[in-house]
C-alpha cells in the first residue's frame, strides 16, 4: 500500500531511533506485529489515541506531530457515569450526546453456525449509546470503529448463544493475538475463534468453534475477510 505522510514519518522516526517495529509495538502495549500491520497493510486505518500517545512518548516526539491532518484531539471527559449501561437510541444519534458515543447496530446476523448471507451492505437497524469513557478506556476503541451485531446459531455455545449481541472493533482485523472475530469465510458471515498459524507460507489461519459438534477448519489468509474482533457481548437473561 502507498504510505501516507503520517506512516512515512513514523517509519523514518523508527529507522532513526534505537528501536524497531517489533519493540515499538510492544512498547505501546500491542502485539509484536501491530505497527508492521499498521504501516504496510493499513490495519488499523488510523492509530488509536492511546497508541499514538504511547508511540510518541516511545519515540520522544510530540503526540500531535503524529496526528493525521484534519483530526481533532478529543476533549477530556470530566466524569464517567457510575454504571456502564447501554441504551438503545430511538433515532440515528449524533456522534456524542452528553458524554455518550453512538454505535450502529447492523441489520446483519453473524452466524455461529453455517454462515449468514452477506451482501456487503451496512444497513443500520438501531443506534446504541455507550459512555464515552467506557469506549475509550475499557474497550480501548473509537466509536466510529465499533459495530453491533446479533449472533445466530449455536456453534459458539456456551460462550455466545443465538440472540446474543456482540460488539466488534473493525480496526482490529489481524488475528494476533488469537481471539473471537466476525469474518466472511467465503460462504457467509460467521463469528469464530480465529488464530494465525505461525510461520505458515502462504499465511494460513485456523477457524474454530467452541461447540465441539462443529469442525475446526483452515483457510488461506487471503481467502478470509476479517471484519472485526469481538470485544464485548450482551444477552437477555
Backbone torsions as a table, in degrees:
resi	resn	phi	psi	omega
1	UNK	NA	154.0	176.2
2	UNK	-74.2	132.9	-178.6
3	UNK	-84.0	129.3	176.5
4	UNK	-78.7	171.2	-176.1
5	UNK	-57.2	-37.4	-179.3
6	UNK	-68.1	-43.7	177.8
7	UNK	-62.6	-42.5	177.3
8	UNK	-61.1	-40.8	-179.0
9	UNK	-65.8	-44.2	179.4
10	UNK	-62.5	-42.2	179.8
11	UNK	-60.8	-44.8	-179.2
12	UNK	-67.1	-38.7	178.5
13	UNK	-62.6	-41.9	179.4
14	UNK	-68.4	-40.6	179.1
15	UNK	-63.6	-31.6	-178.6
16	UNK	-92.2	5.5	179.9
17	UNK	-108.7	-178.4	176.7
18	UNK	-87.6	6.5	-176.1
19	UNK	-102.6	-176.5	173.0
20	UNK	-148.2	177.1	-175.7
21	UNK	-59.8	-41.7	-178.6
22	UNK	-64.7	-50.7	-178.0
23	UNK	-65.7	-37.2	179.2
24	UNK	-67.2	-38.3	178.4
25	UNK	-62.0	-44.5	179.5
26	UNK	-66.7	-37.4	-178.5
27	UNK	-63.8	-28.1	-179.7
28	UNK	-95.5	11.7	174.7
29	UNK	81.5	22.2	179.0
30	UNK	-114.0	175.4	176.6
31	UNK	-71.7	164.0	-171.0
32	UNK	-62.4	-24.5	-177.6
33	UNK	-95.9	3.2	-170.4
34	UNK	-58.5	-52.6	-175.9
35	UNK	-71.7	-29.5	174.7
36	UNK	-63.1	-44.0	178.2
37	UNK	-64.7	-39.7	-180.0
38	UNK	-63.6	-45.3	-175.0
39	UNK	-74.4	-42.6	-168.5
40	UNK	-105.5	-16.4	179.7
41	UNK	-119.4	-4.6	177.1
42	UNK	74.5	22.3	-179.7
43	UNK	-125.3	115.5	0.4
44	UNK	-74.9	164.0	179.7
45	UNK	-62.9	-43.7	178.4
46	UNK	-130.5	137.7	178.7
47	UNK	-63.6	133.2	174.8
48	UNK	-60.5	157.8	-175.6
49	UNK	-56.3	-45.2	-176.8
50	UNK	-68.2	-35.6	179.0
51	UNK	-68.5	-40.3	179.7
52	UNK	-65.0	-42.6	179.5
53	UNK	-64.0	-42.9	-179.6
54	UNK	-67.0	-38.8	179.5
55	UNK	-66.7	-41.1	177.6
56	UNK	-60.3	-43.1	178.9
57	UNK	-63.8	-40.7	180.0
58	UNK	-63.8	-36.7	-178.0
59	UNK	-92.3	-5.5	177.3
60	UNK	73.1	35.9	178.5
61	UNK	-126.3	166.3	176.2
62	UNK	-69.9	132.3	-177.4
63	UNK	-63.1	-27.1	177.7
64	UNK	-64.2	-25.2	-179.4
65	UNK	-71.3	-15.7	178.7
66	UNK	-103.9	8.1	-179.1
67	UNK	-83.8	133.7	179.4
68	UNK	-59.0	144.7	178.3
69	UNK	-57.1	135.5	177.4
70	UNK	89.2	-12.6	179.3
71	UNK	-81.7	154.8	-176.7
72	UNK	-116.6	132.9	178.1
73	UNK	-65.7	128.1	-176.6
74	UNK	-65.9	142.8	176.4
75	UNK	-72.5	140.5	177.6
76	UNK	-65.4	143.0	177.8
77	UNK	-89.1	127.8	-173.8
78	UNK	-66.4	-44.3	-178.3
79	UNK	-154.0	144.0	178.5
80	UNK	-91.8	148.8	174.7
81	UNK	-60.6	154.2	-177.2
82	UNK	-66.9	-32.2	-176.8
83	UNK	-123.1	129.7	-179.0
84	UNK	-83.6	74.9	-178.9
85	UNK	-94.8	161.6	178.2
86	UNK	-119.3	130.1	-178.6
87	UNK	-126.5	127.1	177.7
88	UNK	-69.8	140.1	177.5
89	UNK	-94.5	142.2	-178.1
90	UNK	-75.5	-26.1	-179.6
91	UNK	-128.7	170.3	175.0
92	UNK	-61.0	119.3	-171.9
93	UNK	-88.6	160.3	171.8
94	UNK	-71.3	164.2	-178.6
95	UNK	-55.1	-30.9	176.6
96	UNK	-149.2	143.3	179.5
97	UNK	-137.3	107.4	176.3
98	UNK	50.4	51.3	177.5
99	UNK	86.1	3.3	178.2
100	UNK	-110.3	156.0	177.5
101	UNK	-123.5	145.0	-175.8
102	UNK	-90.0	138.9	175.7
103	UNK	-129.3	130.0	-177.8
104	UNK	-82.0	137.6	170.6
105	UNK	-98.8	121.1	-174.9
106	UNK	-85.0	148.8	179.7
107	UNK	-86.3	53.0	178.9
108	UNK	-140.1	132.0	177.8
109	UNK	-95.7	133.3	175.3
110	UNK	-86.8	112.9	-175.3
111	UNK	-78.1	125.7	171.4
112	UNK	-98.1	50.3	-177.4
113	UNK	-159.7	-123.3	-174.2
114	UNK	-77.5	-19.2	179.8
115	UNK	118.2	140.4	179.1
116	UNK	-103.6	149.6	179.2
117	UNK	-72.4	136.3	-177.2
118	UNK	-130.7	121.7	-177.5
119	UNK	-102.3	9.5	176.2
120	UNK	85.6	-2.3	-178.9
121	UNK	-91.0	137.7	177.3
122	UNK	-106.8	85.0	178.3
123	UNK	-93.8	123.0	-178.0
124	UNK	-83.2	127.3	178.8
125	UNK	-98.2	-18.4	-179.2
126	UNK	-166.3	168.6	175.1
127	UNK	-127.7	132.2	179.1
128	UNK	-109.9	145.7	177.9
129	UNK	-108.9	124.4	175.5
130	UNK	-114.4	145.3	173.6
131	UNK	-58.0	131.0	-178.0
132	UNK	-56.1	-40.4	178.4
133	UNK	-63.4	-31.0	178.4
134	UNK	-66.6	-44.0	178.9
135	UNK	-62.9	-42.3	-175.4
136	UNK	-74.7	-45.1	-171.1
137	UNK	-99.7	-35.8	180.0
138	UNK	-85.7	-48.7	179.9
139	UNK	-82.8	-21.3	-176.6
140	UNK	53.4	51.7	-174.8
141	UNK	-141.0	175.6	174.5
142	UNK	-112.0	140.7	-177.9
143	UNK	-54.0	-38.4	-176.5
144	UNK	-69.3	-15.7	178.3
145	UNK	-92.0	-5.8	-173.3
146	UNK	-98.7	143.4	174.3
147	UNK	-139.3	146.8	176.5
148	UNK	-105.2	134.9	177.2
149	UNK	-132.1	165.2	177.5
150	UNK	-112.8	134.8	178.6
151	UNK	-77.5	139.5	177.6
152	UNK	-134.8	107.7	-179.1
153	UNK	128.3	175.9	-173.3
154	UNK	-122.9	10.3	-174.8
155	UNK	-70.9	-16.3	-179.9
156	UNK	-105.8	9.4	177.2
157	UNK	-71.4	145.1	7.0
158	UNK	-90.0	1.4	-177.8
159	UNK	-63.6	-49.4	178.1
160	UNK	-130.0	132.8	-178.2
161	UNK	-115.4	159.4	178.6
162	UNK	-57.7	130.8	-177.9
163	UNK	98.7	-16.2	176.8
164	UNK	-65.3	145.9	173.0
165	UNK	-99.8	137.9	179.0
166	UNK	-123.3	148.4	177.3
167	UNK	-109.2	126.7	-179.7
168	UNK	-116.0	144.9	176.1
169	UNK	-101.3	107.3	-174.6
170	UNK	-75.1	-6.7	175.6
171	UNK	-82.0	-15.1	-179.8
172	UNK	-101.8	97.9	-173.9
173	UNK	-125.2	17.0	177.1
174	UNK	-120.9	123.8	-175.6
175	UNK	-77.9	48.3	175.8
176	UNK	-132.5	107.0	2.6
177	UNK	-74.5	168.5	178.3
178	UNK	-61.1	160.3	178.8
179	UNK	-179.2	-170.9	177.1
180	UNK	-92.0	125.4	-177.9
181	UNK	-128.5	154.5	167.1
182	UNK	-98.1	125.2	-174.6
183	UNK	-133.9	159.5	166.3
184	UNK	-104.0	111.0	-173.1
185	UNK	-97.0	14.4	-179.3
186	UNK	101.0	-17.7	180.0
187	UNK	-120.5	-25.5	-179.5
188	UNK	178.8	178.9	176.9
189	UNK	-87.1	125.9	-178.9
190	UNK	-134.4	151.9	172.0
191	UNK	-105.3	119.5	-175.9
192	UNK	-146.1	163.7	169.1
193	UNK	-81.8	128.1	-176.0
194	UNK	-124.3	134.9	175.4
195	UNK	-142.9	148.0	-180.0
196	UNK	-83.1	138.6	175.7
197	UNK	-83.9	113.4	-176.7
198	UNK	-57.9	138.6	174.8
199	UNK	61.2	19.5	178.4
200	UNK	-77.1	142.1	179.8
201	UNK	-143.0	109.8	2.8
202	UNK	-70.3	163.1	-176.8
203	UNK	-56.4	132.8	-176.4
204	UNK	-128.8	145.0	175.2
205	UNK	-123.3	150.2	177.4
206	UNK	-103.2	132.7	-177.8
207	UNK	-116.0	118.2	-173.0
208	UNK	-121.9	152.7	170.1
209	UNK	-105.7	159.3	173.7
210	UNK	-83.2	-39.7	178.5
211	UNK	-67.7	119.5	-176.7
212	UNK	-65.1	-11.0	178.6
213	UNK	-73.0	-12.0	-178.4
214	UNK	-107.9	141.3	-176.6
215	UNK	-80.9	149.0	170.4
216	UNK	-81.4	142.5	177.7
217	UNK	-142.6	163.1	-178.8
218	UNK	-116.0	150.6	175.4
219	UNK	-140.7	150.4	170.2
220	UNK	-66.6	142.1	-177.4
221	UNK	-56.8	-31.4	-179.2
222	UNK	-74.0	-17.0	-178.6
223	UNK	-85.4	-15.8	-171.8
224	UNK	-112.3	130.0	175.0
225	UNK	-100.6	106.1	178.1
226	UNK	-81.3	118.6	-176.0
227	UNK	-85.0	-36.8	178.8
228	UNK	173.3	161.3	178.6
229	UNK	-87.7	136.6	175.6
230	UNK	-76.5	122.8	-176.3
231	UNK	-117.8	-6.8	-176.1
232	UNK	-164.9	149.1	176.8
233	UNK	-143.1	159.1	178.8
234	UNK	-146.2	145.7	178.2
235	UNK	-142.8	155.3	176.3
236	UNK	-84.1	131.9	179.9
237	UNK	-89.1	NA	NA
